[in-house]
Amino acid sequence: MVRKHFNIKVTGKVQGVFYRQSTKAVADQLGIKGFIRNENDGSVYAEAEGDDFALNEFLDWCREGPDRARVEHVQSSEGQMKNYRNFEAVKKNLL
C-alpha cells in the first residue's frame, strides 16, 4: 500500500470551533498519522500521512469541518514522508 504525506492549510473560521479536535477524531478513524495546529494568521495547518483513500476522505473532511466552522479554502501539497506514529492536535505554532 502506497502511503503519502500532505501539507494542508485551511483558512476561514477554523479556530475556536473545535476544528482541531474534530479533525483528530476523523484522522484517528481513518488511520491518518500527523498533526494539526492553529496558526497565528487564524488558519490551521496540518500534516497528514496515509493511503490514497484515507487521505482523500481526510481532505474532504477538511473542506467541511465541524458544524460551527466556515471553511473558505483548503490548500494541500504532497510532501516528504515523516512517518508519524499517531495524529495529534497541537495547541499552537510556537515558531
N, C-alpha and C positions, 0 to 999 in steps of 0.2 A: 504494500500500500504506500503510495507516494504521499508524503507529508509536506506541507508548505508553511511558510511564515508570511504573515501580512502585518504591515504597519497601517493603523487605521486612525483617522482623525474625524471626530464627529462634532459638528457645530450646530448651534440652535439653543433652545432652552434645555440643556442637558446636565446642569448642575443643580443640586438641591431638589431633585425629583426622583431619587433612588435609581438613577441610571446605572451607576457603577454596581450597586448591589444586585440589581435585576440582571445585568449583563453577566455577572459572575455566576448567577444561578443557571442561566442559559448555557454559558460556557461549560459548566460542570455537567449539565445534562448531555451536551454534545461531545464531551471528551476533548474540548479545546483547552490547550495549555497557553499560559502567557500572563498578561496583567492588563488592568485598565486604571487610569488615574485622571484626576482633574488637572487641567492646565490653567495657568494664570490668566489666559485670554478668555476664559469662560467655556472653552471646548473641553472635550475629553479625548484622551489618547489611549489607544490600546495596541498591544502586540499580541497576535493570536497565531497559534500553530495547531494544525490538524490536517485531516484529509480533505479532499475537494468537497465532498458532500457536506461535511460538518462546517467547513469554512463558508460555503455558500449559504447555509442555513444561518450561521452566525452573522454574516453580513446583512442578510435580510432582517434579522432581529435588530441590528444596529441602526438600520434605516427607519425602524418603527419606534423602538424604545418602549419604556413603560408608559402607562396611561397619561401621566402628568407631563411627560417630555414633549417637546416640539422639535423634532429633528429637521434641520434645514438642509444639511449637506453631509455626506459621508465620502471621505476621500480615502482610498486604500491603494497600497502598492505592495508588491511582493518584495520580501527582503531575505536576509540571510537567516537560516535556521539557528536558533539559540538553545533548542532542546530544553525548554522549561519543563519543570516537574509537575506543576499544577497551575491553576488560574487564581490570581489574587486581585482584589480591589484595593489599590494603594491610595492612601489619603491624598497626597498632593505631590506634584513635581517640585522637589526642593532645589533643583539646579539653578 
